[in-house]
Amino acid sequence: MIRRLIIMLAAAYLVLMSAGITPGMSKEMIIGVYGDIVEFLGGIRLTDDIFLSGERSSSRDGYSGEYVTNVKNKTGTETVFGGTSLYEKDLEVIAKIDGSGGAYIKLTAGWEETVLEPDEDGKIEYNFDCESGGNYIEVVYEDFTGEVRVRVEDRGQRSEDRFE
């Protein structure tokens, strides 16, 4: 039992050391390193650029940016923005969906999902208040042919440019 505890403590120490956490670091520095690890791991859920049907430009943290695609008879889901963070984020989701078949935006915050259907003009505008933890923005296609444009902005750095 004691041997197992020593092995677990040694393994935890090695993980922390390899992550850049060393004895003598301040609490703020340790939280910063831990936050970076959490954000990195949360980004793994995003669809990799080579598997996206369109083009994505995103911020460093992966939560905001722009995604544009033109697809034909596509069915499936692409996780285009989001991640895991220790801190809250206040985002605005702006989208334009133009085509036939079905396409919508799905927001995931922890275990809670919100579906955003486009209005009669194909537009979506929604304020996404992300709490700490995992928050993701996905495009869901159901035999969809057409164009999808998604912009996610930090509400503190908002642009007035909208999809027309």
C-alpha positions in Angstrom: 0.0 0.0 0.0 2.7 2.5 0.9 4.8 1.4 -2.1 1.8 2.1 -4.4 1.4 5.6 -2.8 5.0 6.4 -3.3 4.8 5.3 -6.9 1.7 7.5 -7.5 3.4 10.5 -5.9 6.5 10.0 -7.9 4.4 9.8 -11.1 2.5 12.9 -10.2 5.8 14.8 -9.5 7.2 13.7 -12.9 4.1 14.9 -14.7 4.2 18.3 -12.9 7.9 18.7 -13.6 7.5 17.8 -17.3 4.7 20.4 -17.5 7.1 23.1 -16.3 5.8 23.2 -12.7 8.8 23.2 -10.3 9.1 23.7 -6.5 9.3 27.4 -5.6 6.9 28.6 -8.3 4.2 31.0 -7.1 0.6 30.0 -7.0 -0.2 32.2 -10.0 2.5 30.6 -12.1 1.3 27.1 -11.2 -2.3 28.1 -12.1 -1.0 29.6 -15.4 0.8 26.4 -16.4 -2.2 24.3 -15.3 -4.5 26.6 -17.4 -2.3 26.1 -20.4 -2.5 22.4 -20.1 -6.3 22.4 -19.7 -6.6 24.7 -22.8 -4.4 22.4 -24.8 -6.3 19.3 -23.9 -9.6 21.0 -24.6 -8.5 21.9 -28.1 -8.1 18.2 -29.0 -11.9 18.0 -29.5 -11.9 20.5 -32.3 -12.1 19.1 -35.8 -8.6 19.2 -37.3 -8.2 21.7 -40.2 -7.4 18.9 -42.7 -10.7 17.3 -41.9 -12.8 20.4 -42.2 -14.9 20.9 -45.4 -14.1 24.6 -45.3 -11.6 27.2 -44.1 -11.2 28.3 -40.5 -9.3 31.2 -39.1 -9.3 31.2 -35.3 -7.9 33.0 -32.3 -5.0 31.5 -30.3 -7.3 29.9 -27.7 -9.6 28.4 -30.4 -12.8 30.1 -29.1 -13.3 32.8 -31.7 -12.7 33.3 -35.4 -14.4 32.7 -38.7 -15.4 29.5 -40.6 -16.7 29.4 -44.2 -17.6 26.3 -46.2 -19.5 25.3 -49.4 -20.6 21.7 -49.3 -22.7 19.3 -51.4 -24.9 16.6 -49.8 -22.9 16.7 -46.5 -24.1 14.9 -43.4 -22.0 15.1 -40.2 -20.7 17.4 -37.6 -17.7 19.7 -37.5 -16.5 21.1 -34.2 -15.2 24.5 -35.4 -14.5 26.5 -32.3 -14.2 26.1 -28.6 -12.0 24.5 -25.9 -11.6 24.0 -22.2 -10.7 26.9 -20.0 -10.4 27.8 -16.3 -12.0 31.1 -17.1 -15.4 32.3 -18.3 -15.8 33.7 -21.8 -18.5 35.9 -23.3 -18.9 35.1 -27.0 -21.3 36.1 -29.8 -22.1 33.6 -32.4 -23.0 35.0 -35.8 -23.9 32.7 -38.7 -25.4 32.6 -42.1 -26.7 29.3 -43.6 -27.8 29.4 -47.2 -28.8 26.2 -49.0 -31.0 23.1 -49.1 -31.2 20.2 -46.7 -30.5 20.8 -43.0 -27.8 22.7 -41.2 -27.7 24.3 -37.8 -25.3 25.4 -35.1 -25.0 23.3 -31.9 -23.4 24.8 -28.7 -22.1 22.5 -26.0 -21.4 23.9 -22.5 -20.3 21.1 -20.2 -23.1 18.5 -20.6 -25.7 21.0 -21.8 -26.4 21.4 -25.5 -28.2 24.3 -27.3 -29.4 24.0 -30.9 -29.5 27.2 -33.0 -31.7 27.1 -36.0 -31.4 29.8 -38.7 -34.3 32.3 -39.1 -36.1 32.6 -42.4 -33.2 34.6 -43.9 -30.7 31.9 -42.8 -29.2 34.1 -40.0 -28.3 33.2 -36.5 -27.1 35.6 -33.8 -26.7 34.3 -30.2 -24.8 35.3 -27.1 -22.9 32.3 -25.7 -21.9 32.8 -22.1 -19.2 30.2 -21.5 -18.5 29.1 -18.0 -15.2 27.6 -17.0 -14.9 24.1 -18.4 -15.6 22.7 -21.9 -17.5 24.9 -24.4 -17.8 24.0 -28.1 -19.4 25.4 -31.3 -20.3 22.9 -33.9 -21.9 22.9 -37.4 -24.3 20.0 -37.9 -25.2 19.0 -41.5 -28.1 16.8 -42.6 -27.8 16.1 -46.3 -27.0 19.8 -46.7 -25.9 21.5 -49.9 -24.9 25.2 -49.7 -22.8 27.7 -47.9 -22.3 28.1 -44.1 -20.5 31.1 -42.6 -19.8 31.2 -38.9 -18.1 34.0 -37.0 -17.5 33.8 -33.2 -16.4 37.0 -31.5 -15.4 37.9 -28.0 -18.1 40.3 -26.9 -15.4 42.5 -25.4 -13.8 42.9 -28.8 -16.9 42.9 -31.0 -17.0 43.9 -34.6 -20.1 45.5 -36.2 -19.6 43.6 -39.4 -22.5 41.1 -40.0 -23.1 38.6 -42.7 -25.6 40.0 -45.2 
